[in-house]
Amino acid sequence: MKHQYIDRKTRQVRTEALKADPVISAIYSPIRENASFLFHLMISARMSRLIGAVSYDLPFYKPLSDAKRFLAVQGIDLSEVTGDPATLDTLRKIFERKIRYEQLRPMPECADAVVSPADSRLLVGAFSKNSALFIKGKFFDFSELIGRDKPQWLDAFDQGNFAVTRLTPDKYHYNHTPVAGTVLDIYEINGHFHSCNPGAVVREVTPYSKNRRVVTIIDTDVSGGTGCGLVCMVEVVAMMIGKIVQCYSKKGYETPRAVVPGLFMEKGCPKSLYRPGSSTTIVIFQKQRICFSRDLLENQMRTDVSSRFSEGFGRPLVETDVAVRSGIGHACPCDETATFGDL
């Protein structure tokens, strides 16, 4: 089955070219069911590092021409890149590229805006069964995602809403801060390296709560904050991604620093870098504190788009391709509006 999404800028339906789709399908069906040892080997840290090194660290045979050919096929715009494009002589360097985001990825000016943490394909949902956005737990197990040993955060985000932003291999791989606020907690949860391919997700692998991930809790109800309560940002590794580098920088990429409790992070700044491959960032909001953008909700509910998520969940569930730092919603204390978004 093909997998389609909606381009936010043009509102056109696009078909995604899923990388290594036959291999992923084999791993998450016959191999998973009939060869459990091989399946667990494929999703191990060691295998992920090996596949990543072979796939991304070998230099191009003809650096300039091969790089240009790859960039053209993937639709990567060299004019966005900072520095000399000629230095992008491996796939790793292409995937870890820096861009002129201040000029090319503008943010909404309103202080209460919530923005996308990544160039990605986005879905929104809710934990509350009373919400029109309620999605059954194939994406992730809520308590497992945040950490079963973190009762204070599980209580804080109970019945809340979330945005799932899926990065594909061709995307710019820096995460940016979706809100402004003070870091209350940051911790890593160990796990596997499942693929985040839509086909793997709908087979009830729940990779987002089983993979290695970094969880950051941000208080936005502070001076200079976005004002949408506590926000939980979960950065999830995937197959071929072995590490998430925390490198918050207030301006450009000039002064990267570790993300630690007590740090005030401004909205839209680089926060972390995924190593090559594809991965996912999930942003969780407290109950009745977020209003998602109308166009995202309308796109998600379209029935004329062929989505593997719609097929797997038995209801319309269509992704929208969004730019990092673009608005995905705003702080909203109104109960009814916050529950059902802007529809």
N, C-alpha and C positions, 0 to 999 in steps of 0.2 A: 504493500500500500504506500502511495506517495504521501509526503508530508508537506503541507502548505501553511503559509503564514501571510500576514498582511503588512505591507510596507507602510509605515505611518506617514511618511512624507507624501507619497503618491496615492495611497489608499488602494493600491493594486494588489492582487493576490499573486504571491510568488511561490514557486516550488523549490524546496530546499534540497540541495544535493548532499545527502547524508554521507559523510565520509565513512568508508569501510563498512557500509551497511550490511552486506552479506556476511562479513566476518562477525559483526556484532550480533546479527540474528542467529548465527550458528552457536556462538558462545552462550547466548541467553535462552537457547531452546535445547537442541540435542546435547550439547556438551554439558550444560548445567544439569540436565535431567539424567544423563547416562554416564557421565564421567566427572563426578564431583571433585576428585583430586585435581584433574586438569583445570576445571573451572576455578577452583580456589587458587591455583598457581597463576592463572591469567590475571586475577584481580589482586595479586599480592604486590607489596611495595617493591620487591626486587624485580619482578617482571615488568612493572610499570616503569621503573628507572631504565631498564634495559631497552624496552621498546622506545621509550622517549629518546634515549641517546642515539639509537640507530636511526630513528625517524627525523630527529631535529639537529643533531650536532655534527653530522658529516658535512663537510664543505661542498658547495656546488662544484660540478666539474668545470664549468665555465661561469665563474661567479656573477659577472654582470649580466650576461645574456640569459643564463638560467634563472637568476633572481627576477629579472624583468618578465620572463615568460610565466613564472609562478605567480607573480603579483598580478599580472593581467588576467590569468585564469581565475584567480580568487577574487578579483574585483577590488584589490587593495590599491588605494590612491597614494602614490609616492609623494604627491605634493603636500600631503598632510604631515609627513614625517619631519621631525627635527633632526638636524645634523646632515651628514653626507649619506645619501642613499646607497652609494657604492660600498659602504661598510657592511651592508646587509647581505653577507655572503653565506649564511646558513639559515635554515628555517627557524632555528631558535632566535636568532637576531631579528628576524622578521616578526615573529610572534611577540617578542619582548620590546618592540619598537615604541618609541615615544612620539607623541603627536603635539601639534600646536592647539591644544584643546581650548585655551582661553579664547582664541579667535574662531575656531571651527566647531566647537560644541557649546554654544551659548546657553546660559541658565535663565529661568524666569526671574524677574526682579523682585517679586513679592517675597517677603520674609518667611511666610508660612508655607511656601512651596516645598514639596518633597520631590526629589529628582532621581532619575535612574542611576544606579551605581555603575553601569557598564553599557557599552555598545552590545546589545543583546536582543534576544527574543523573549517577550514578557507575557506572563499570565498573572492574574490576581485571584485571590481566594479568601475564604474565611473559615475559622474553626467552629463558629457557632452554627448549629443545625437550623437556627431560625433565620439565618442570613440567606439572601438570594445568591450569594457567592460561595455557599458551603460546597466544599469538594471533599469527597471521601478520601481516606488516607492511602492513596497509592503513591503520591509524591514523597511522603515521608511520615514517620511516626513522630508526632509533635514532641512528646516528652523525651524520646530518644534523640531527636534532632538537637535540642538545646542542652540535654544532659539530665539524666534521671537523678543525679546527685546535686541538682541546682534548683531546689524547691522554691526559692525566692523568685527566680526568673520564670519558672513554670507557672507560678501563681500570677505573676505580673502580666503575662501574655495569654492567659486563659481566655478563650472566646474572642481572641483578637482576629486581625486580618493580616494577610501576607502578600508579597509580590515575589514571584519566582522569575529571575532573570537568567536565561540560559545563553552562555557564550559559545559560539561555534568557532572552529579552529581558525577561520580567517579573521576573526575579530581582533580589535585592539584589546590587549589583555590586562590593562590596569583597572582596578576597581577604584571608584571615587566615592567620597562620602555622600550619602543620599540626604543627609540632614546635618544641621549644625547643633552641636551639643558637647557635653562633657562625658568622657569615657568613665563608666562606673566599674566595668569588669571586662577582661579579655582572657580567653583561655582556649586551648587546643584540645580537641577530642580525637583520639586515635581511631582508625578504621581502615576499610578496604579502599580499592581504587576501581570501583565499578564505572562503566561507561555511563554518561548522561544522555546518550542517544535516546530520542523519544520512544523507540521500540523497546529498549531495555527498561525504561521507566514504567511503561504500562504493563509490563509483565510482572508487576508487583515486587520488583526487586527493591523498591524504595531506596534508591542509591543516596539520596540527599541526607538521609539520617543514618546511613551505614558507612559512608565514606569518611575519610579523614577530613576534618574541618576546623575552622577557627571561628569562634563566637565572640562578638563584640557587643556589649550593652552600652547604649548611649542615652543620657538624660538630656532631652531637648527642652524641658521646662526650666531653663536657666537663662540668665541674661545673655542676649545675643543668640539664643537657640531658636529652633524652628517652631517650638510650641506644640508638638504632637505627642507629648508624653515620653515614655520609655520606648526606645527602638532597639530591636535586636537584629544585628547584621551577621548572617551566617555565610561564610565563604567556604565552598565545598570543592575539594579536589576531585579529579576524575582520572580515568585511564590515561597514563603517560604524564600526568601532572603529579610530581612528588612533593612539591613545596609551595607554600604561599608566603611571599616575602612581605612583611609589614614595613612600609616605607612612606608614612604620611609626610607630605610636604605642603606647606601653606602657599607657596608660590612656585609655579612650574614644577620641576623635579629637582630643584636646586638644593634643598635642605632636607633630605629624607631622614626620618627619625622613627624610632620604635613607637608603637602605639601602646600606651600604658594607662592605667587608671589615673584620673586627674587631668589628663590631657584634654584641652578644649579643641575640637576639630571644627573648622569652618566647612560649610557646605560646598560640594563640588570639587574638592581637592583630591589629588591622588592619595589613596590610603594603602593599597597593597598591589602586588603583582603576582598573577598566576604564571607558573611555568608553562611551557607550550602544551597544546592540546585543546580540549574543550572543557568547560566547567560551568558552575552555576553559583550565583549569589542569591540568597534569600533574605528579604527584609521583612521583619515581623513587627507589627504595630499593636499597641494595646487596644482593647475593645473601645469602639466609638471614638477613636482619635485620628482616623484617616478617611479622607474622601478621595476615591480614585477618579482619574480623569474620565470624562464621558466617552471619548472616542475609544479608549482601551476597553471599556465595558461593552460598547456596541460591537466592536470588532470580535471580542471574545465569544459573543453569543451568536455569531453568524452561522447559518446552517448550510451555506453554499460553498464552504471551504473544506477541502479534504485534509483533516488533521488527525494524526495518530492519537493525539490526546482525546479528541472527540470520540474516536472509535473505542479507545481503551476505557474511557470513563462513562460511556453511554449517554453523553450529553454534549452540546456544543462547547468546545473549549479550544479556541483559536488564538495563537500567539500573535503579538504585534511586534514588529522589528522597531526598536527604539534606540535613540542615541544616548550615550552617556551624558549626564547633566541636563537632559530634557525633562520637563515636568511630567510626573506620573500621578500627581494628586496634591492635596494640600491638607494642612491640619484642620480638623473639623470637630468641634465639641458637641455638635447637634446630634442627638441619639439616632433619629430616624435617617438623616442624611448620611451620617457616618456609616451606618450599617449597610445601606443599599447603594452607596456611591452617589454619583451625580445623575443617575437615570431618573 
